[in-house]
Amino acid sequence: MDRRKFLGAGISTALCASPIGRALSKSPEPAVNESGVAPMTLGLLIAPERGAAETPISRVKELGLSTCFLSLDDFIGEFTTKLAEDLRGLLHKYEVTPTAAEVVGPGRLVWDFIEGPSTIGIVPRATREARMNALKQTSDFAKMLGIPNIQTHCGFIPENPSEPSYQEAVAAIRELTDYCAGNGQFFLMETGQETPTTVSRMIKDVGRPTLGVGLDTANLILYGKANPVDAVDILGPHIRSVHAKDGRWPTDPDQLGEEVVIGEGLVDFKQVFTKLQRLGYSGAISIEREILGPQQIEDVRKEKNYLERILGQIPNRPTKGGV
């Protein structure tokens, strides 16, 4: 779980226009997303911890950002109404809007190519039921905060659709998607362990309009699966969340590629953002930096400035609400 310990770790908004209803009717996306923020508003991925939720939330505000992506693994099994009230109060205090919530546990997670396939996501049978239960709890909790998207790594989904584990993953993802839809939410598969084509096939086979994609711009490179610019061509209409992160291709066949400061890796953010803009992407852009300590904060400051400069070059991008 070390890779998810970010920054020491929504404003509760009514879903005036149901995202589920829009998906079913295929109507155009609005000028603001379901969380009430302008498209491509910059935010930060944070992982609040028990008894220490204020620090990461306040840091979002200190960094000049207005949205956050909540990684909530530290609260699995303790998603209480009191916790929701406490987080809602902190989010309101610091004027931070949560746009998505994620858990990847419980259970052992190894972020590599050797043990990853048997420990990550809902593909592994040994941890599938516990993780599905955790995601359902997260959905119920996020509903109390008005969060419209629930996201996770589904795991190393087989590219061969005839494999039994593929069909099991279809059933599990369909069940989770339906559960989240019942709470007025989309269920998002975070990119990384599988090719964009496999993700696209899964969306088709699950057959639910409220199944979407959380695009992690670096993960596609770190796992050696695809260029994120090309991935947008395949998955674009389904992308509802973006992690802005940079990285390099893996050179060790056992280990993922190296995550680096945005602007020092291989992601062409201008092309990614331009394509998303043309597709009408209405979600936030959540910065993710996978290191700990003071250097992480300094890196995020640099990344914010870099991304603001790139976003300023995207034609016709709505700016109401700011970056």
TORRO-634928 format. One record per residue (C-alpha): x, y, z. Coordinates in pm, whole numbers, padded with zeros to 5 digits, always signed. Layout:
N
XYZ ...
END
This chain:
323
+00000+00000+00000 +00299+00238+00011 +00228+00374-00336 -00110+00505-00212 +00014+00698+00094 -00014+01044-00058 +00014+01370+00139 -00037+01221+00483 -00284+01032+00357 -01692+01728-00083 -01834+01966-00032 -02162+01772-00023 -02342+01869-00340 -02680+01748-00454 -02676+01576-00789 -02920+01818-00944 -02897+01645-01282 -02848+01274-01230 -02533+01137-01399 -02712+00805-01430 -02999+00967-01614 -02760+01145-01851 -02578+00822-01925 -02901+00640-02002 -03030+00919-02225 -02686+00984-02379 -02750+01357-02345 -02457+01602-02376 -02235+01670-02076 -02301+02001-01898 -02060+02292-01861 -01983+02169-01511 -01953+01810-01394 -02165+01635-01132 -01946+01771-00852 -02018+02127-00961 -01669+02212-01088 -01561+02332-01431 -01413+02076-01672 -01041+02008-01624 -01027+02191-01292 -00701+02095-01124 -00709+01898-00802 -00503+01659-00595 -00517+01291-00505 -00507+01265-00126 -00526+00972+00115 -00666+01092+00449 -00579+00873+00747 -00770+00796+01063 -00749+01090+01299 -00546+01293+01048 -00785+01393+00771 -00749+01769+00810 -00383+01791+00706 -00419+01654+00350 -00745+01840+00290 -00601+02170+00410 -00296+02112+00192 -00516+02103-00117 -00626+02456-00033 -00272+02567+00054 -00149+02452-00285 -00409+02667-00457 -00625+02376-00572 -00999+02335-00535 -01078+01966-00594 -00957+01635-00458 -00965+01268-00547 -01009+01070-00226 -00813+00748-00169 -00995+00598+00130 -00827+00266+00206 -00739+00371+00560 -01112+00387+00642 -01220+00046+00509 -01455-00107+00764 -01518+00230+00934 -01731+00420+00682 -01964+00572+00941 -02209+00859+00924 -01992+01041+01179 -01688+01009+00955 -01889+01143+00661 -01999+01441+00870 -01641+01509+00979 -01504+01492+00625 -01788+01703+00491 -01708+01968+00749 -01339+01972+00657 -01410+01984+00286 -01649+02274+00342 -01403+02453+00570 -01126+02446+00310 -01358+02487+00008 -01243+02162-00151 -01475+01958-00373 -01429+01578-00390 -01479+01443-00741 -01411+01070-00694 -01343+00813-00424 -01128+00503-00448 -01022+00197-00250 -00791-00080-00373 -00784-00301-00065 -00818-00484+00163 -00547-00743+00138 -00191-00767+00020 -00097-00559-00286 +00230-00589-00476 +00275-00331-00750 +00497-00525-00988 +00474-00772-01276 +00553-01085-01073 +00310-01080-00783 +00084-00805-00915 -00141-01034-01120 -00228-01239-00810 -00263-00949-00562 -00409-00645-00743 -00775-00575-00810 -01084-00794-00819 -00943-01045-01067 -00770-01255-00795 -01030-01488-00646 -00877-01491-00295 -00949-01123-00228 -01234-01055-00472 -01526-01077-00231 -01360-00861+00036 -01266-00596-00217 -01609-00589-00374 -01758-00541-00028 -01513-00258+00040 -01607-00089-00287 -01977-00117-00205 -01912+00038+00136 -01715+00313-00035 -02006+00377-00270 -02249+00410+00022 -02008+00642+00202 -01940+00853-00106 -02312+00898-00156 -02323+01081+00178 -02061+01323+00041 -02225+01369-00298 -01933+01207-00480 -02039+01087-00829 -01754+00848-00916 -01620+00532-00749 -01289+00411-00889 -01050+00120-00844 -00786-00091-01013 -00973-00396-01138 -00643-00579-01184 -00463-00768-01460 -00774-00844-01665 -00690-01122-01913 -00664-01018-02276 -00812-01355-02373 -01188-01321-02315 -01233-01698-02311 -01034-01735-01990 -01254-01814-01687 -01106-01526-01486 -01213-01283-01758 -01574-01394-01740 -01560-01378-01360 -01427-01022-01384 -01714-00928-01618 -01966-01052-01361 -01790-00878-01072 -01757-00544-01252 -02120-00560-01366 -02229-00620-01006 -02021-00327-00880 -02143-00100-01160 -02505-00179-01081 -02446-00120-00711 -02288+00221-00773 -02566+00309-01019 -02812+00244-00738 -02634+00520-00545 -02641+00756-00843 -02274+00698-00927 -02047+00580-01204 -01806+00293-01143 -01465+00360-01300 -01188+00121-01397 -00850+00285-01343 -00608+00228-01630 -00282+00048-01570 -00267-00329-01561 -00451-00390-01888 -00436-00262-02245 -00690+00002-02350 -00838-00254-02591 -00900-00495-02302 -01066-00216-02102 -01282-00130-02404 -01383-00496-02442 -01474-00511-02074 -01697-00205-02109 -01873-00369-02404 -01913-00704-02230 -02038-00558-01901 -02296-00365-02101 -02377-00090-01853 -02383+00283-01944 -02256+00380-01598 -01928+00188-01630 -01647+00428-01713 -01273+00481-01707 -01038+00659-01470 -00745+00757-01694 -00411+00746-01515 -00180+00906-01768 +00138+00746-01631 +00012+00399-01541 -00031+00304-01904 +00340+00372-01951 +00456+00233-01615 +00290-00100-01694 +00414-00097-02054 +00060-00116-02190 +00005+00193-02408 +00079+00554-02484 -00186+00761-02301 -00241+00979-02609 -00342+00672-02807 -00544+00538-02514 -00768+00845-02531 -00853+00752-02890 -00976+00412-02769 -01134+00501-02435 -01209+00873-02469 -01591+00874-02450 -01577+00662-02133 -01318+00870-01941 -01472+01042-01639 -01168+01091-01416 -00802+01173-01483 -00491+01125-01269 -00220+01359-01396 +00100+01163-01346 +00417+01113-01548 +00651+00820-01595 +00885+00616-01808 +00861+00272-01969 +00967-00031-01763 +01322-00150-01832 +01323-00431-01574 +01080-00707-01678 +00995-00767-01312 +00929-00407-01208 +00704-00123-01319 +00851+00177-01496 +00963+00481-01298 +00713+00746-01191 +00865+01094-01222 +00773+01460-01181 +00522+01575-01442 +00712+01717-01736 +01012+01487-01690 +00850+01172-01826 +00695+01055-02150 +00335+01175-02118 +00237+01438-02375 -00012+01625-02159 -00098+01882-02423 -00211+01612-02666 -00399+01423-02394 -00581+01734-02273 -00654+01856-02625 -00814+01524-02719 -01015+01517-02396 -01133+01873-02460 -01252+01778-02810 -01439+01482-02665 -01619+01706-02415 -01448+01571-02105 -01615+01732-01802 -01417+01588-01510 -01135+01719-01296 -00761+01666-01342 -00618+01523-01019 -00243+01552-00966 -00084+01236-00827 +00277+01221-00708 +00384+00886-00561 +00652+00988-00315 +00637+01095+00050 +00758+01389+00255 +00840+01754+00182 +00973+01674-00165 +00630+01550-00265 +00478+01888-00181 +00746+02075-00373 +00696+01847-00671 +00320+01904-00665 +00378+02280-00672 +00594+02242-00982 +00343+02006-01140 +00055+02245-01076 +00243+02526-01250 +00334+02299-01540 -00023+02176-01588 -00171+02525-01560 +00060+02634-01841 -00046+02337-02055 -00415+02387-01983 -00379+02752-02080 -00281+02635-02428 -00594+02423-02480 -00838+02605-02710 -01199+02659-02606 -01150+02521-02256 -01411+02649-02009 -01241+02840-01727 -01531+02917-01495 -01426+02797-01152 -01057+02835-01237 -00775+02584-01229 
END
